[in-house]
């Protein structure tokens, strides 16, 4: 038997799935449905008319909440400091937005007195884990409903037929090729020809970026300035983080920067293929890595790389609201303290390359590194360093030589 529910807050997008979920919840739980729409920078086109769609689907009300500033300040910028990249490629565009969305959904549920939460995630994906792990940490008392794990519908035609039977308008069609997810940071595309990894993505897969071969023949150079690991200026002008990321997406995207075609390991165990476009993210990661190479010593940089891998796994797996997240971000903030300086990047034909870097905290010293004559480094000192550095290998070799000699004497 289904748990008794009086009022549920549904994470609503206005797409086919959530349009069907509204009436399904009312019919199967006999409850009031409050639609919650997170504005995480997906664009005006996707948000246009979303409140009217929710009401037409049967929701008692629809709340559109602007979360763009929170997404940048509370998740994107802190994650940038960790250097998190999932499986060496993915800049975590979808995963980054989920903690902010889930927290705002819980906040609205408390405000309207709801006793349940609902989402449109499928039973195959990562997002069900991300949302429900956040709900468990923030609102363990609220019941969670995941219709895709309960209803019998399994295809777009079935969902469309369900809505048609109830005279609920929906702009979706049975011929939709791709599944897309967009926010301020990225847009992802799955489905269609991408379901066969032998198929190369066609031109219609890409939404934000120019085909690199068709990008401008003249490179573009940008200067990004950082203070303690946070992006503070573009070409010498102070930035508003949200508008600056949007601007950088357009600029870098025009040069074909930020494309990724990837087969990844989902948390639930299966592999999936997605095409990701993260133009601004690709530029910011390259710039910060360039600054790190100038400022961090080798062992510190090695640790930051390991921590970045671990933080990427944490974020991908939906463990944002955990003590480990707090510990790792505290470490990232400490490591980022010297990351102040300017980086020049070159955008050209799908590539972003660091061409210039400077920092008041630079550990690079031309006096030591020069190939010309210097007075600060006695090259003869390297002999003693090498003897100590290779001491274990020397002892091992001597031991092996002694063993061979002893063996020869024993057989003579």
N, C-alpha and C positions, 0 to 999 in steps of 0.2 A: 504494500500500500504506500502511496505517496504521502510524504509528510505534509501536514496542514500548513499552508502559507497564506498570509493575508495580503502582504504587499512585498513586491520584489523590485529591485532596481536592476535593470538590464543594461549591460554595456552594448550600446546600440550604434550602428554605423549608417543605417539607411539602405544597406545592401539587401540582397535576396535572403540570406540566412536570417539576419535579425528581424527583417520584415515578417518572416514566417514565425519567428519565435514569439513575437508579441501575442498574436491570437492563440498560438499553441499553449502558452503559459496560462492564458485566461481560461481556455477550455479544459486544460488538464489539471490545473491547480485551483481554479475558481478564485483567482486573486487579482488584485490591482497591479498593473504593470507601469512602473515609472521608467522612462527611457533616459539613459545617461549617455551623452555624446562628449567624447574627449577631443578637444581641438589641440592636436599636437603638431600642427603645421602641415596637415595633409592637403590643404589648399581650399580656396573658396568654392571651387567647382564641386568638390566632394561634399562640402557642408551645405551647399545651397538647397534650401527647402527641406532640410532634414527634420526640423521640428514638425512641419506639416505632414511629412511622411509618417513620422512616429504616431501622431494623433490619428491619422487615417488608418493606421494598422491596428489601432485599439488601445494605445497607451493613454493613460490618464493625463500625463504631462511629459514634457521633454526638456531636459536641462543640458544646455551646451556650455561646457566649462573650458575656458581658455587656460591651457596648461603649458604653453610654449616656453614661457620664462622659467617655470619650474623644471621643465625637461632639460633645458640648457644648464641652468645653474646647479641643479641638484643631482643630475645624472650625467649629462654629456661631458661637461667640463671636468668633474671629478674622475670620470672614467678615462678621459684623455690622459690625465696625469699618470694613470697606472700603465698606459700603453697597451691596454687590452685588445687583442686581436684573436678571434676564435679560429683555431686550426690554421693559424698562420696567414689567414686571408680575410676573414669576414669581420667587418667593423661593427657588427652587432646592432644594426639599425633597428630591427624589430624588437629585439630584447631590451634595448635601451628605454623604449617608451613604456613598457609594461608596468614597471613599478609605480610610475607616476599615475598611470591610468587606474590601476587597481586601488591605489590609496585614495584617489579622488572619488572613485565609485563607492568605497566604504564610507567616506565622509558624507556623501550625499545620502546614503542609506541611513546613517545616523540622523541626519537632518530631517528626513521625511518620515522617520519612524518605521522603516522597512524591517522585516524579519528574514529577508532572503536576498541573495544576490544571484544573478544569472549572466552567462556569457555564451557567445556563439562559437567557441573553439571546438574543433573536431576532436575525436578520440585518438587521432593519429599524430597530432602535432605537439610542439613544445609549449604553445601558449596556454593550454589547459593547465599545465604544471605551474607556469609562471603566475597566472592569475590566482589559482587556488592556493599556492604556497603563500602568496601575499595575503589572501583572505584569511588563511590560517593564522598568520602572524599578527594581523591587524584586527580581525573580527571573528574569532573562533566560535562565537555564539550564533553567528548568522548562518542559515542554511544556504548551501550552494546548489544551484540547478544548472546542469549542463545538458541541454536538450539533445545535442548530437549523440550523447551516450544513452538517451532514453527513447527517442522517437524512432519510428520505423522507416522514415524517409531517408533515402540514400543518394539522391541525384538531384540535379538542378530541375529537370522536367517535373519531378515529383513535387518539389517545393513550389514551382510556378503553378502547377495544377492546384495545389493546396490553397494558394492565395486567390486563384481565379474562382474557385468554388465559393469563396467568401467575399468576392467582389472587392478585394483589397488591391489598390493600384501598386504596381512595381515596375520600375524602368528596366529591370534586368531581363535578359532573354536566354533561351536555351542554347543559343549559339555563342555565348561568351567563351572566349578561348582561354584567357589567362586569369589567374588569381593574383591580385596585387595588394600590397600594403605600403602605405606612404606615411611619412611624417617629416618633420623639419630636417632630419638627418639623412634620410635615404628613401628610396623606393625599391621594393622587391617585386619580382615577377616569377611566378611558377605556373606549371601546367602547359597545355598545348604541346608544341613540338619538344619542349624541354623535358617532358617525361621520358623521352628516349635519350640517354646521354650520348648516343652516337650522332644525334642531330645537332648541328650548329644552330645557335640562336639566329632567327631571322631579324630583319631590321625593325619589325613592329614590336619586338620584345622591349627595346630600349625606349625610355620615355624622357629622361632628363639629359642624356649625353649625346653628343654628336658622334657619328661614326669617325673614329680617329683619322682614317685616310681622307675624309672630307673636311676635317678641321682646318682652321687657318694655317697657311703656309708660313706665317710669321709667328714666332714664339712670343708669349707674354710673360712678363716678369712682375712678381708681386713681392712686397716686403711685409712680413708678418712680425709683429712685436709681441713679446711675452713677458709677463711679470709673475715670478714664482710659479711658472708652468701654466698660467692662464693667458689666453689670447686677449690682448688689450688694444691693439691698433692694427689697421690695415693701410699700408702705404702712408704711414705717418699720421693717420687720422684715428681718433678714438672710436671704438665700435660700440654699438648696441648689439649684444650677442645674437639675438634672434634675427634681426635684419641683416647682420653681417654674415651669418651662416647661409641665409637665403641668397644674399648677393654672391657669396663665394661659390655656392652651388651653380648659379647661372654662369659665372665667369669660367670656372674650371670645367663645367659641363660642356661649354661651347668648344673647348679644346679636346673633348673626348676623355677627360680625366675621370677616374673613379668607377670604371666598369669592372665587374667581377662575375664570372660564370663558374659556379662552384657546386660540387657534390659534397655535402656535409653529413656528419653523423648527428642525427637527432637524438635528443635525450631519451626518447621512448625506445630507441634501439634500431630503427630503420635508417637507411640513407635517403636523402632527398636532394634534388637539384634545384637550385635557384639562381636567378640572375639579379645581381644587386648593383645599384648605382648610388655611390656615395661621394660625389665630387668634392664637397667641402671637407669631408672627413679624410679623404685621401691626402689632400693638401696639408691639413693640420697635423696629421700623423707624421708625414714626411718632415714637416718643419720642426716638430718637437723632437723627433729622432735626430735631426741635424743638430739641434741645440744640445741635446744630451751628449752627443759625441764630442762636443767641445768642452762640456762642463763637468761631466761625471767621470770619476776614475774607473778603471776597468772592473774592479770587483763590485763597485756600486752599480755600474751599468749592467753587469751580468745579473745581479740580484733583481734589478728593475725589470729585466726581460723575463725572468722566471716568475716574478710577481704578476706581470702582465698576462702571462699565460694562465696563471691560476685565477686571476680576477675575471678573465674572459670566460672561463669555465663556470665560475660562480654566477656571473650575470646571465649567461646562456641558459643555465640550469634553473633560473628563477629563485636564487637564494639571496636576493637583495636585502630582504628584511631579516638579517641574521647578524649575530655579533661578529662573525668573521668579516663581513663587509665593513663594519666600523673599524676593525683593526687594520684591514688592508688599506682603506682610504686614509687612515691616520699615517700609515707608513708612506703612502704615495705623496701626501702633502709634505712630509718631511723631506723626501727625496726631491721634491719639486722646488724647494726653497731656493736653490741656486739657479734655477732655470729662468733666468732673466736675460733678455737679449733680442737681437734682430736676426731674422732669417730671410734670405731672398730665394724664392723658388721660381723655376722656369716651367711654364706650362706649354707643352708642344706635342701634338699628335698622340694624345692619350697618355702621355708620360708627365710625371711631376718629379723634378730633380732639384735638389738644393744646390745653389751655385755660390752663395756667400753666407757667412755666418760670423756673428760677433757677440761677445758677452763680457760684462765687467767681471764675471766669475770664471772666465776661460782658464782652463788648465794647460792650454797649448802655449808653449814658449818657443819662439823662433830661435832664441839664443841657444836652446838645447837641441832643437830638431834640425837646425841648419846643416846642409852638406858642405857649407863653407867653413873656414877656420873659425873656431870659437875658443873662449877662455873659461867656459863654465863646466866643460865635460871632458874628463881625461879618459880617452878611449882605452887606455891600458887597464883601467879599473874593471872593464868588462870581463877580463880573463878570470878574475877571482869570482865574479858573479856567476859565470858560466860553470865553473868547477863546482860551486855549491849547488847551483840549479840542477846540474846533471849528476849529483853525487849518488843518488839511488841507482841510476843506470850503471854508473861506474862500479859500485859495490856488487851489483847483480852480475855484471860481466866478469869481475874478478872471482866471484864465488863459482861461477860456471867453469871458468878456466881451471880453478883449483880442483874442482870435482873431476874434470876430464883428466887432469894430470894424475890425481890419486888413482883413478880407474886404470890408467895405463900402467902405473907402477904395480898395481895389484895383479895384473895379468901377465907381467913380465917374469 
